[in-house]
Amino acid sequence: MPVIVVPTNKFEDLKAIYKEFTEALPVIFFEKDTYEHFGLIQVQGQEIHVYRCEKEMHQLHITLQGGVPVLVEGSYSIKKH
């Protein structure tokens, strides 16, 4: 029986993002904050989805390779980038 993966937009920690993130969503909730999808960067065949929380001036970079998360990084930034 095939397993159907349903994307969620709520993540309690980085481990949950690795386990459950399957596609870009317009908004995700991470550690009680709201992050909006800010853009997509392509680097050497990898998709990096950028999410931004204006309240915390924090960004999440979720790197996908073949549709699978391979790296999740957070960074604080006053500027959007």
Secondary structure, 3 states (H helix, E strand, C coil): CCCCCCCCCEECCHHHHHHHCCCCCCEEEECCEEEEEEEEEEECCEEEEEEEECCCCEEEEEEEECCEEEEEEEEECCCCC
